[in-house]
Amino acid sequence: MESLLLLPNPSNLSPSLLLFLDHHFKTQEDLSLIPSLLKKLKKDCGDSDWNLLSLKKNLSSTIASWISRSDAVDSVLNQLSLKLEDFDPAPFRGTKENANLKRIRRILDEELPMIVKEVRWIEMDIKWKQEKLLLAINAMREIEELLVKVVKSRPKWSCLLNAVDSRVDKTMAILRPQALADHRSLLSSLGWPPPLLASGPDKENNMNMDFPNPLCLMQGDKKDQYSQSFLALCALQHLQCQRESRQHDLAKQKKGHQLSASTVLCSNPCLISGLWTVDELVSPIATRMEYHFSRWLDQPKFIFALVYRIARDFIGLDDVLQPLIDKARLVGCSAKEAWVSAMVKMLSGYLTKQVFSCLAERYYGMDENLEVNSSWLHLVDLIISFDKRMQELASSGTPFFIGETVEINGISRGTSVLAIFCDQLDWLVIWAAIELKDAEEKLNLEVQNNQVWRVDMKQEREFIHEREDESFLFSSREDYKAPLIADSVLRITWAMIERCHTLPNILLRVQFIKLSAVRFLHEFFDLLLQHCQGIDSAIDQVNDDSLSRTFSSINAACYCESILQEWSESIEFLEMVIITDNAVGVIEDDPRLRSCFFRDEIKKLMKLEAEFLEEILAVLLRKFNALCWYYAENREQWEQENLVANGIHGVGDMTVSTDLIEALDDLRERLHVLKKGLNSKDFLDLWRGVAGGLDYFVFSIIPLSGVRFSAQGINQFRADMQALFFIFRPFCARPEAFFPYVSDAMKLLEMGREDAMHIQEVLLKGERMMECLHAHGVHRVSPPQADKILRSRRFGV
């Protein structure tokens, strides 16, 4: 019973609570409504809490505004009190003090009311100007709407359109400077901009704590005036945007293009250059900041730090400006991003005029480029870091984007200082050249260490006769057996590619990559080619370091090819390929490389690999040919006939020809070394190529040489070929499948007399020859070759 809740005594309840209970619980059935009533009460409590927080916030803002104004009034009154004390009308003070006192009284009684009246007149004049500006904007908007209709219905009335545009341009040339000047004057009267930096012990404190934002403290008439001025400027900019969009579409139409949909009333295109109202907020700040910039030219990190701090500390303008932007119906516009974009544009302008222009002159001067290169790279590092922080600042909270300023990959030109290079293409070329030179210096330091070229061949298992399962799913440099230099080159290349990631223009990004990263890759490919010189001597000396260098070049090429293919599959590079191919009109023949950004580089690597492997293959075949020369010239061994009790020797009784043993042993040893040094993919291509070359070589020098085969000679040939197949057994389950000519020749030689005579009869008639050969399991040998082999067979008694 102790767990039961005890109801309070009704006499202890307040009258209002009793009235509430009596109203909601009249009958016992009303108890079922308790859950819904509880939910409603919780909602009411939540709404009350939210209203309380709003009231507290408004109260804090009002108190801050009142304190700010009261402090100003108190300061004025204190100064006035001090002056009144100084001008005490005592008889002994003289006539000068009395004159000053009379002057103060005249100011208070006559001039001060006149000043108040003049201020009121100025406010009325501002209001009158705002009304006239809005009337002019509305009139020009109506004109623009009529012109849009004329463009659609009467596209040939170009002279009329030009005449109207000329008059509207004259009006805009008058209205815009005046509207901006009035808005600038209004900002000045509001106390904008506030102090940018604190001094003394408060320097590390939050800026907004020491210097309240004037726009956040606006109240009453001042707030209304600013709102009206802001909306008027937005309307004027929107109108200007519509006019430029229509004129642009008309120019496209004259060139044969279809009229674009941008003539629809849309605010986004006008925001490419930023909001005029936000630019006016940044302009006076820029004037003050340039003083500090001029002192920090040798330490640009302070310039970026100051700009970021100002942008971050005044990001609260979003609370004031965003409602006005929404009221102006600027769809898709974010006040936060507009503020960040304006700050970035201000910094970009300063760097263009004062920093990069000087560095470019010094670079072309060729005096001492080492210092220029270092300064340029350091500046780019600061820009990349700054861009990343500013983009995070712009996208904090709800992510908005300024209309068409966003590129395909989401990088806004307005929030990237690297947009400097979009307008200065010669600087982009300088930047790429400096990056390339820096990468070359890093590569030169790497190649001085011979260890970066070595391939670790000790971890490979010993060469055995049983077949080994190879894995062709490579995931790391070790899987490709590539040297460390390949990793270093790819790391340097990727670093150059990432540095241009925030370039807003994709075509310029492609140009930068082609001028820096791609050229660097080609230089490394040439270095690989130099490293593979002298493959002949390397193959002859299987334990020499030069063989490891040869393997490292081939493995590095294979590894780089794989990584470049992987990079090309990313969305960023796919976008680059689509845009560049459409711009140039290039169509790749190879479908595998059609959507590949590094197609030329991959082709070069594939060619290098093929040439390297072909050269190794040629060396192996020449060596085998030289070692089995006596074996090929010994024609008598195929014609000998030794009879035993049950006929001829069986295959199991035969041994490998003595003249062939050295060639087979040498081939086995070299394949062993190649397997340990080469990656699995290239070694697979190599041993298959070796098998194919040996297949046709043996087929040409023995079965097609015109020798006469006895039964013992056939058994000897089979024993020799089985020994040859045995060398390739660790690489595949059926090595004879990779010797199709030799296999077909052995089938023909071992064929019975009746089958051989039947095939010869068919070949003699010349009808259905291939069908007959296929029926007997011969697929690769041609009919003339088959006839020659069958004629070389001697059937014993």
C-alpha positions in Angstrom: 0.0 0.0 0.0 3.0 2.3 0.5 3.5 2.3 -3.3 0.1 3.9 -3.9 0.1 7.7 -4.6 -1.6 9.8 -2.1 -3.9 12.5 -3.5 -3.5 16.0 -2.0 -6.1 17.4 0.2 -8.7 19.4 -1.9 -8.5 22.2 0.6 -4.8 22.7 -0.3 -5.5 23.2 -4.0 -5.8 26.7 -5.5 -9.2 27.8 -6.8 -7.9 28.0 -10.4 -6.6 24.4 -10.2 -9.9 23.2 -8.7 -11.8 25.0 -11.5 -9.6 23.3 -14.1 -10.2 19.8 -12.6 -13.9 20.4 -12.3 -14.1 21.5 -15.9 -12.2 18.5 -17.4 -13.3 15.7 -15.1 -17.0 16.0 -14.6 -17.8 12.3 -14.9 -15.9 9.1 -14.4 -15.7 8.6 -18.2 -13.6 11.7 -18.4 -10.7 9.8 -16.8 -10.1 8.1 -20.2 -9.1 11.5 -21.6 -6.1 11.9 -19.3 -3.4 10.9 -21.9 -4.7 13.4 -24.5 -5.0 16.1 -21.8 -1.5 15.3 -20.6 -0.1 15.7 -24.1 -1.9 19.0 -24.5 -0.5 20.3 -21.2 3.1 19.3 -22.2 2.7 21.1 -25.5 1.4 24.2 -23.8 4.3 24.1 -21.4 6.8 23.7 -24.3 5.3 26.7 -26.1 5.4 28.8 -22.9 9.1 27.9 -22.4 9.9 28.9 -26.0 8.0 32.2 -25.6 9.9 32.8 -22.4 13.2 32.3 -24.2 12.2 34.6 -27.0 11.2 37.3 -24.4 14.6 36.9 -22.7 16.4 37.2 -26.0 14.4 40.3 -26.9 14.9 41.8 -23.5 18.7 41.2 -23.7 18.8 42.9 -27.1 16.7 45.8 -25.9 18.9 46.2 -22.8 22.0 46.2 -24.8 20.6 48.8 -27.2 19.4 50.9 -24.3 22.8 50.6 -22.5 24.6 51.6 -25.7 22.4 54.7 -26.2 22.4 55.6 -22.5 26.2 55.4 -22.4 26.4 57.8 -25.3 23.9 60.2 -23.8 25.6 60.0 -20.4 28.9 60.8 -22.0 27.5 63.8 -23.8 25.8 65.1 -20.5 29.1 64.6 -18.6 31.0 66.6 -21.1 28.4 69.3 -21.0 28.5 69.3 -17.2 32.2 69.7 -17.2 32.0 72.6 -19.6 29.4 74.3 -17.5 31.6 74.0 -14.5 34.5 75.5 -16.4 32.4 78.4 -17.4 31.2 79.4 -13.9 29.7 83.0 -14.1 31.6 84.3 -11.1 32.3 88.1 -11.1 36.0 87.6 -11.0 36.2 85.3 -14.1 36.0 88.1 -16.6 34.0 88.7 -19.8 35.6 85.8 -21.8 34.0 83.1 -19.7 30.6 84.9 -19.7 30.8 85.0 -23.5 31.4 81.2 -23.7 28.5 80.6 -21.3 26.2 82.7 -23.5 27.4 80.7 -26.6 26.6 77.4 -24.9 23.1 78.6 -23.9 22.5 79.8 -27.5 23.5 76.4 -28.8 21.1 74.7 -26.4 18.3 77.1 -27.0 18.6 77.9 -30.7 21.1 75.7 -32.7 20.2 72.4 -31.1 16.5 72.6 -32.1 17.6 73.6 -35.6 19.8 70.5 -35.8 16.9 68.4 -34.7 14.7 69.9 -37.4 17.4 69.4 -40.0 17.8 65.7 -39.0 14.1 65.3 -39.4 14.3 66.9 -42.8 17.1 64.6 -43.8 15.1 61.6 -42.7 12.1 62.9 -44.7 14.4 63.4 -47.7 15.7 59.8 -47.4 12.2 58.5 -47.2 11.2 60.5 -50.3 14.3 59.2 -52.2 13.4 55.7 -51.3 9.9 56.1 -52.6 11.1 57.6 -55.8 13.7 54.8 -56.2 11.0 52.2 -55.8 8.8 53.9 -58.3 11.6 54.0 -60.8 12.4 50.3 -60.2 8.8 49.3 -60.7 8.6 51.3 -63.9 11.7 49.7 -65.3 10.5 46.3 -64.2 7.3 46.8 -66.2 9.4 47.9 -69.2 11.5 44.8 -68.8 8.4 42.5 -68.7 7.2 44.2 -71.9 10.6 43.7 -73.6 10.5 40.0 -72.6 7.2 39.6 -74.3 8.5 41.5 -77.4 11.5 39.2 -77.6 9.3 36.1 -77.6 6.6 37.4 -80.0 8.6 39.8 -82.2 12.3 38.6 -82.2 13.1 40.7 -85.2 12.4 44.0 -83.5 16.0 44.4 -82.5 16.3 48.1 -83.2 13.3 48.9 -80.9 14.8 46.7 -78.2 18.2 48.4 -78.5 16.6 51.8 -78.3 14.7 51.0 -75.2 17.7 49.3 -73.6 19.8 52.4 -74.3 17.4 54.6 -72.4 17.1 52.2 -69.5 20.9 51.9 -69.3 21.1 55.7 -68.9 18.6 55.6 -66.1 20.4 52.7 -64.4 23.7 54.6 -64.7 22.1 57.4 -62.6 20.1 55.3 -60.2 22.6 52.7 -59.1 25.5 55.1 -58.0 23.0 57.2 -56.1 21.3 54.2 -54.4 24.6 52.8 -53.4 25.8 56.2 -52.1 22.6 56.6 -50.0 22.9 53.0 -48.7 26.6 53.7 -47.8 25.6 56.9 -46.0 22.9 55.0 -44.0 25.5 52.4 -43.0 27.8 55.1 -41.8 25.0 56.6 -39.7 24.4 53.2 -38.1 28.0 53.0 -37.0 29.2 50.5 -39.6 31.8 49.2 -39.6 32.5 48.6 -35.9 36.2 48.4 -34.7 37.8 45.4 -36.2 40.5 44.6 -33.6 40.5 44.9 -29.9 43.5 46.3 -28.1 45.2 45.7 -24.8 44.3 42.8 -22.5 40.9 42.3 -24.3 42.5 41.4 -27.6 41.8 37.7 -27.2 38.1 38.1 -26.2 35.2 37.7 -28.6 34.9 40.7 -30.8 31.1 40.8 -30.5 31.4 41.1 -26.8 33.6 44.2 -26.9 32.1 45.8 -30.0 28.4 45.0 -30.5 27.4 44.7 -34.1 25.4 47.8 -35.2 23.2 45.9 -37.5 22.2 43.5 -34.8 21.3 46.5 -32.5 19.1 48.4 -35.0 15.7 49.3 -33.6 12.7 51.3 -34.7 13.1 53.8 -37.5 16.7 52.9 -38.2 15.8 49.3 -38.7 13.0 50.3 -41.0 15.2 52.6 -43.0 17.9 49.9 -43.5 15.3 47.3 -44.4 13.8 49.6 -47.1 17.2 50.5 -48.5 18.3 46.9 -48.5 15.2 45.7 -50.3 15.4 48.6 -52.8 19.0 47.7 -53.7 18.1 44.0 -54.0 15.2 44.9 -56.3 17.5 47.1 -58.4 20.1 44.3 -58.7 17.4 41.8 -59.5 16.2 44.0 -62.3 19.7 44.5 -63.7 20.2 40.7 -63.6 17.0 40.1 -65.6 18.1 42.6 -68.2 21.5 41.1 -68.6 20.0 37.6 -68.8 17.6 38.7 -71.6 20.3 40.4 -73.5 22.6 37.3 -73.2 19.8 35.0 -74.5 19.1 37.4 -77.3 22.7 37.3 -78.4 22.6 33.5 -78.3 19.5 33.5 -80.3 21.1 35.5 -83.0 23.9 32.9 -83.2 21.4 30.2 -83.9 20.9 28.9 -80.3 17.6 28.4 -78.7 16.3 31.0 -76.3 17.3 29.9 -72.9 15.0 29.6 -69.9 16.9 32.2 -68.0 14.6 35.0 -69.2 12.2 33.7 -66.6 12.1 36.0 -63.5 14.9 34.3 -61.5 17.3 36.0 -59.1 20.1 33.4 -59.2 22.1 34.7 -62.2 22.5 38.1 -60.7 24.3 36.7 -57.7 27.3 35.4 -59.5 29.1 38.6 -58.7 27.7 38.9 -55.2 25.0 40.9 -53.5 25.5 44.7 -53.8 24.2 45.1 -50.2 26.7 42.7 -48.8 29.5 44.2 -50.9 28.7 47.6 -49.3 29.2 46.0 -45.9 32.6 44.7 -46.8 33.9 47.7 -48.6 34.6 49.9 -45.5 36.0 46.9 -43.8 38.4 46.4 -46.7 39.6 50.0 -46.4 40.6 49.5 -42.8 42.1 46.0 -43.3 44.4 47.1 -46.2 46.4 49.1 -43.7 47.2 45.9 -41.8 47.8 44.0 -45.0 50.5 46.4 -46.1 52.5 45.6 -42.9 52.2 41.9 -43.4 53.3 41.4 -47.0 56.3 39.4 -45.7 54.1 37.2 -43.5 50.9 36.6 -45.5 49.6 34.1 -42.9 48.5 37.1 -40.8 46.5 38.5 -43.7 44.5 35.2 -44.1 44.1 34.9 -40.3 42.7 38.5 -40.1 40.2 38.0 -42.9 39.0 34.7 -41.5 38.5 36.1 -38.1 36.5 39.1 -39.4 34.4 36.8 -41.5 33.8 34.4 -38.6 33.1 37.1 -36.0 30.5 38.9 -38.2 28.9 35.7 -39.4 26.0 36.6 -37.2 24.9 39.1 -39.8 23.0 36.1 -41.2 20.3 36.6 -38.6 19.7 40.2 -39.8 20.2 39.8 -43.6 18.6 36.4 -44.3 15.0 37.6 -43.5 15.5 40.6 -45.7 16.9 38.4 -48.5 13.8 36.1 -48.2 11.6 39.1 -48.2 13.3 40.2 -51.4 12.5 36.8 -52.9 16.0 36.1 -53.9 15.5 32.3 -54.3 18.4 30.1 -53.3 20.5 32.9 -51.8 22.2 32.6 -48.4 23.2 35.7 -46.5 25.9 33.6 -44.8 27.5 32.5 -48.1 27.1 36.0 -49.6 29.0 37.4 -46.6 31.8 34.8 -46.9 31.9 35.3 -50.7 32.3 39.0 -50.4 35.1 38.7 -47.9 36.9 36.2 -50.2 36.4 38.5 -53.2 37.9 41.4 -51.2 41.0 39.3 -50.3 41.3 38.0 -53.8 41.3 41.6 -55.1 44.1 42.6 -52.7 46.2 39.5 -53.5 45.8 40.1 -57.2 46.9 43.7 -57.1 49.6 43.7 -54.4 51.0 40.1 -54.1 50.6 37.9 -57.2 51.4 40.6 -59.6 54.7 41.4 -57.9 55.6 37.7 -57.7 54.8 37.2 -61.4 57.0 40.1 -62.4 59.9 38.7 -60.3 59.3 35.3 -61.9 59.6 36.6 -65.4 62.6 38.7 -64.3 64.5 35.4 -63.8 66.7 37.1 -61.1 66.5 34.4 -58.4 63.5 32.2 -58.9 64.2 30.0 -55.9 62.8 32.6 -53.5 59.9 33.4 -55.8 59.0 29.7 -56.1 59.1 29.2 -52.4 56.9 32.3 -51.8 54.4 31.3 -54.5 54.0 27.7 -53.1 53.7 29.0 -49.5 51.0 31.5 -50.6 49.1 28.7 -52.5 49.3 26.6 -49.3 47.8 29.4 -47.3 45.0 29.9 -50.0 44.1 26.2 -50.0 43.8 26.1 -46.2 41.9 29.4 -46.2 39.5 28.2 -48.9 38.7 25.1 -46.9 38.0 27.0 -43.7 35.9 29.6 -45.5 33.8 27.0 -47.3 33.2 25.2 -44.0 32.2 28.6 -42.6 29.8 29.3 -45.5 28.2 25.8 -45.2 27.8 25.8 -41.4 24.3 25.3 -40.4 21.8 24.9 -43.2 23.7 24.5 -46.5 22.7 27.1 -49.1 24.4 27.8 -52.4 24.5 31.0 -54.4 22.7 29.9 -57.5 24.9 29.4 -60.5 28.2 30.1 -58.7 28.3 26.4 -57.8 30.3 24.2 -60.2 29.5 20.6 -61.0 31.5 19.3 -58.1 30.0 21.8 -55.6 32.9 24.3 -55.4 31.8 27.8 -55.5 33.9 30.4 -57.3 32.7 33.0 -54.7 34.2 31.1 -51.8 37.6 30.2 -53.4 40.5 32.6 -53.5 42.0 30.3 -56.2 39.5 31.9 -58.5 42.3 34.4 -59.1 43.8 32.0 -61.6 40.5 31.9 -63.5 41.0 35.5 -64.6 44.9 35.3 -64.9 45.7 32.3 -67.1 49.4 33.3 -67.3 49.6 33.0 -63.5 48.0 29.5 -63.7 50.9 28.5 -66.1 53.4 29.9 -63.7 51.8 28.0 -60.8 51.9 24.8 -62.7 55.5 25.3 -63.7 56.5 26.0 -60.1 54.7 22.9 -58.9 56.3 20.8 -61.6 59.8 22.1 -60.7 59.2 21.4 -57.0 58.0 17.8 -57.8 61.1 17.3 -60.0 63.3 18.3 -57.1 61.6 15.9 -54.8 61.9 13.1 -57.3 65.7 13.8 -57.8 66.2 13.5 -54.0 64.3 10.1 -54.1 66.2 8.6 -57.0 69.6 9.3 -55.4 68.8 6.4 -53.0 69.3 3.1 -54.9 67.2 1.3 -52.3 64.0 2.9 -53.7 64.4 0.9 -56.9 64.9 -2.5 -55.3 62.4 -5.3 -55.5 62.3 -7.6 -52.6 62.7 -11.1 -54.1 63.4 -12.9 -50.9 59.8 -13.2 -49.8 58.8 -15.3 -52.8 58.4 -19.0 -52.1 60.9 -21.4 -53.6 60.2 -22.5 -57.2 58.5 -26.0 -57.0 57.1 -28.4 -59.5 53.5 -28.4 -58.0 51.1 -25.8 -59.3 50.7 -22.7 -57.2 47.5 -20.7 -57.0 48.2 -17.1 -57.9 46.1 -14.1 -56.8 45.4 -11.4 -59.3 43.4 -9.1 -57.0 46.0 -6.5 -56.2 45.4 -4.0 -53.5 48.7 -2.6 -52.5 52.2 -1.8 -53.8 53.5 -5.0 -52.3 51.0 -7.0 -54.4 52.5 -5.5 -57.5 56.1 -5.9 -56.2 56.6 -2.3 -57.2 59.5 -0.4 -55.8 59.2 2.5 -53.3 59.9 5.1 -56.0 56.5 4.3 -57.6 54.7 5.1 -54.4 56.7 8.3 -54.0 55.9 9.4 -57.6 52.2 8.7 -57.2 52.1 10.5 -53.9 53.7 13.6 -55.3 51.4 13.5 -58.3 48.3 13.2 -56.2 49.4 16.1 -54.0 49.7 18.3 -57.1 46.2 17.2 -58.2 44.7 17.9 -54.8 46.2 21.4 -54.7 44.0 22.5 -57.6 40.9 20.8 -56.3 39.3 24.1 -55.2 39.8 25.7 -58.6 36.2 26.6 -59.6 36.7 26.1 -63.3 36.9 22.5 -64.4 38.7 23.3 -67.7 41.3 25.3 -65.9 41.7 22.4 -63.4 42.3 20.1 -66.3 44.8 22.5 -67.8 46.7 22.7 -64.5 46.8 18.9 -64.1 48.1 18.6 -67.7 50.8 21.2 -67.2 52.0 19.8 -63.8 51.0 16.3 -62.7 50.8 14.8 -66.2 54.1 16.2 -67.3 55.7 14.9 -64.1 54.3 11.4 -64.8 55.8 11.5 -68.3 59.2 12.4 -66.9 58.9 9.4 -64.6 58.0 7.2 -67.5 61.1 8.3 -69.4 63.1 7.4 -66.2 61.6 3.9 -66.2 62.6 3.5 -69.8 66.2 4.5 -69.0 66.2 2.0 -66.1 65.3 -0.9 -68.4 68.2 -0.4 -70.8 70.4 -3.4 -71.1 67.8 -6.2 -70.5 70.0 -8.6 -72.5 72.8 -8.5 -70.0 70.4 -8.4 -67.1 68.8 -11.6 -68.1 72.2 -13.3 -68.7 73.2 -12.4 -65.2 70.3 -13.7 -63.1 71.7 -12.7 -59.8 72.9 -9.3 -60.7 71.3 -6.1 -59.3 70.5 -4.9 -62.8 67.9 -7.6 -63.0 66.2 -6.2 -60.0 66.2 -2.8 -61.6 64.6 -4.3 -64.7 61.9 -5.9 -62.6 61.3 -2.7 -60.7 60.7 -0.7 -63.8 58.2 -3.2 -65.2 56.4 -3.6 -61.8 56.4 0.2 -61.3 54.8 0.7 -64.7 52.1 -1.9 -63.9 51.4 -0.4 -60.5 51.2 3.1 -61.9 48.8 1.9 -64.6 46.5 0.4 -62.0 46.5 3.5 -59.8 45.8 5.9 -62.7 43.0 3.7 -63.8 41.6 3.8 -60.3 41.9 7.6 -60.1 40.1 7.9 -63.5 37.1 6.1 -62.0 36.4 8.8 -59.5 33.5 11.2 -60.2 35.8 14.3 -60.3 37.9 12.8 -63.2 34.8 11.5 -65.0 33.4 15.0 -65.0 36.7 16.3 -66.4 36.7 13.8 -69.2 33.1 14.5 -70.1 33.6 18.3 -70.3 37.0 18.2 -72.0 35.9 15.6 -74.6 32.8 17.7 -75.4 34.9 20.8 -75.7 37.5 19.2 -77.9 35.3 16.7 -79.7 37.7 13.8 -79.1 36.3 10.2 -79.3 38.6 7.4 -77.9 38.8 4.3 -80.0 39.5 2.0 -77.2 36.2 1.6 -75.2 38.1 0.6 -72.1 39.8 4.0 -72.0 36.9 6.1 -73.4 36.0 7.5 -70.0 39.5 7.6 -68.6 41.2 10.9 -67.8 44.7 9.4 -67.9 44.2 7.5 -71.2 47.4 8.7 -72.8 49.5 8.0 -69.8 47.9 4.5 -69.4 48.5 3.8 -73.1 52.2 4.8 -72.7 52.5 2.5 -69.6 50.9 -0.4 -71.4 53.3 0.2 -74.3 56.3 0.3 -72.0 55.2 -2.9 -70.3 54.6 -4.7 -73.6 58.0 -3.6 -74.9 59.8 -4.6 -71.7 58.1 -8.0 -71.7 58.7 -8.5 -75.5 62.4 -7.8 -75.0 62.6 -10.3 -72.1 60.7 -12.8 -74.2 63.1 -12.4 -77.1 66.1 -12.8 -74.8 64.7 -16.1 -73.4 63.8 -17.5 -76.8 67.2 -16.6 -78.3 69.0 -18.2 -75.3 66.9 -21.4 -75.6 67.6 -21.5 -79.4 71.3 -21.1 -78.8 71.4 -23.9 -76.1 69.4 -26.4 -78.1 71.2 -25.9 -81.4 72.8 -29.4 -81.4 69.4 -30.8 -80.4 67.7 -29.3 -83.4 70.5 -30.3 -85.8 70.6 -34.0 -84.6 68.2 -35.4 -87.2 69.3 -39.0 -86.7 67.8 -39.4 -83.2 64.3 -39.3 -84.7 65.0 -42.0 -87.3 66.5 -44.7 -85.0 64.4 -47.9 -84.5 65.3 -50.2 -81.5 63.0 -53.2 -81.2 62.3 -55.0 -77.9 60.4 -58.1 -77.0 57.0 -56.4 -77.0 57.7 -53.9 -79.8 59.2 -50.5 -79.1 60.2 -48.8 -75.9 57.3 -47.2 -74.0 57.3 -43.5 -73.2 58.1 -44.2 -69.6 61.3 -46.0 -70.6 62.6 -43.0 -72.5 64.8 -40.3 -71.0 65.1 -36.6 -72.0 67.6 -36.0 -74.9 71.0 -35.0 -73.6 71.3 -32.0 -76.0 68.0 -30.6 -74.6 68.7 -30.8 -70.9 70.9 -27.7 -70.6 68.3 -25.6 -72.5 65.5 -26.9 -70.3 67.5 -26.3 -67.1 68.4 -22.8 -68.1 64.8 -22.0 -69.0 63.6 -23.3 -65.7 66.1 -21.2 -63.7 65.3 -18.0 -65.6 61.5 -18.5 -65.2 62.2 -19.1 -61.5 64.0 -15.7 -61.2 61.4 -13.9 -63.3 58.6 -15.3 -61.2 60.2 -14.0 -58.0 60.8 -10.6 -59.4 57.8 -9.8 -61.7 54.3 -9.2 -60.5 51.8 -11.9 -61.1 50.0 -10.2 -64.0 53.0 -9.5 -66.1 54.6 -12.9 -65.3 51.4 -14.5 -66.5 51.7 -12.7 -69.8 55.4 -13.5 -70.0 55.3 -17.3 -69.4 52.3 -17.6 -71.8 54.3 -15.7 -74.4 57.3 -17.9 -73.7 55.2 -21.0 -74.1 53.7 -19.8 -77.3 57.1 -18.9 -78.7 58.7 -22.2 -77.8 55.6 -24.0 -79.2 56.1 -22.6 -82.6 59.9 -22.7 -82.4 59.9 -26.5 -81.6 57.2 -27.2 -84.1 59.2 -25.5 -86.8 62.6 -27.0 -86.2 61.5 -30.6 -85.6 58.0 -31.8 -87.0 58.2 -29.4 -90.0 61.9 -29.8 -90.6 61.3 -32.8 -92.9 62.9 -35.4 -90.7 61.7 -39.0 -90.8 60.2 -40.2 -87.5 60.5 -43.8 -86.3 58.5 -45.2 -83.5 61.4 -44.7 -81.1 61.9 -41.1 -82.4 58.2 -40.4 -81.7 58.6 -41.7 -78.2 61.8 -39.6 -77.7 60.0 -36.5 -79.0 57.1 -37.1 -76.6 59.5 -37.5 -73.7 61.3 -34.3 -74.6 58.0 -32.4 -74.9 56.7 -33.8 -71.6 59.9 -32.4 -70.0 59.2 -29.1 -71.6 55.6 -29.1 -70.4 56.8 -30.0 -66.9 58.7 -26.7 -66.6 55.4 -24.8 -67.0 53.4 -27.1 -64.7 53.8 -24.8 -61.6 51.9 -22.1 -63.5 48.9 -24.1 -64.9 47.1 -27.4 -64.6 47.5 -28.4 -68.3 50.6 -26.8 -69.8 50.2 -28.7 -73.0 47.2 -26.5 -73.8 49.6 -23.6 -74.3 51.6 -25.7 -76.8 48.9 -26.2 -79.5 51.2 -26.8 -82.4 53.4 -29.3 -80.6 50.3 -31.1 -79.2 48.8 -31.4 -82.7 52.1 -32.6 -84.1 52.3 -35.3 -81.5 48.7 -36.4 -82.2 49.5 -36.7 -85.9 52.8 -38.6 -85.2 51.2 -41.0 -82.8 48.2 -41.7 -85.0 47.5 -45.2 -86.3 48.3 -46.2 -89.9 44.6 -46.3 -90.9 43.7 -42.9 -89.4 46.8 -41.4 -91.0 46.0 -42.8 -94.4 42.3 -41.6 -94.1 43.5 -38.1 -93.3 45.9 -38.1 -96.2 43.2 -39.2 -98.6 40.9 -36.4 -97.4 43.8 -33.9 -97.7 44.5 -35.2 -101.2 40.9 -34.6 -102.3 40.9 -31.2 -100.8 37.3 -31.4 -99.4 36.3 -30.9 -95.8 39.9 -31.0 -94.7 39.6 -28.9 -91.5 36.5 -30.9 -90.5 38.5 -34.1 -90.8 41.4 -32.7 -88.8 39.0 -31.4 -86.1 37.4 -34.9 -85.9 40.8 -36.3 -85.0 41.6 -33.6 -82.4 43.9 -31.5 -84.6 42.8 -27.8 -84.3 45.8 -25.5 -84.9 47.9 -27.2 -87.6 46.9 -26.3 -91.1 46.1 -29.0 -93.8 49.5 -28.6 -95.6 51.4 -28.8 -92.4 49.4 -31.9 -91.3 50.1 -33.6 -94.6 53.9 -32.9 -94.3 54.0 -34.3 -90.7 52.1 -37.4 -91.7 54.5 -38.0 -94.6 57.4 -37.8 -92.2 56.0 -40.8 -90.2 57.6 -44.1 -90.8 55.5 -47.1 -89.8 57.6 -50.0 -88.7 56.7 -53.7 -89.0 
